[in-house]
Amino acid sequence: VGEIRDKQEKQSTTKIQTEGNELLVQGNTELRLLKSHIGRELPGKHTDSVSKWIINNVAHVPKVDECFELDGLKVYIIKASPRAISEVRIIPLCPNKGKQAK
């Protein structure tokens, strides 16, 4: 049985910090928030966590300091346990991808 939280509590523990073109993202952040920050679509449900998106793509729980490219993003694992990803640094490889000029 999982932990039950109300919406207000969930929002206070989910965050994305920006540092230039880099994002520091908690693993439990909803994918929709990451999508809105980077301005492009990513595979997965909007309600999936960033952690789930990563694990679904690499097929394992990454260790701290692992780095890889996913969907045009460079992903660095900052904090993780053997069972979960707690924090990642995400850097767009092509910052304007998805925002095409007219």
Secondary structure, DSSP 8 states (H G I E B T S, - for coil): ------HHHHHHH--EEEETTEEEEETTSBHHHHHHHHTS--SS-TTSBHHHHHHHHHSS---TT-EEEETTEEEEEEEE-SS-EEEEEEEESSTTTT----
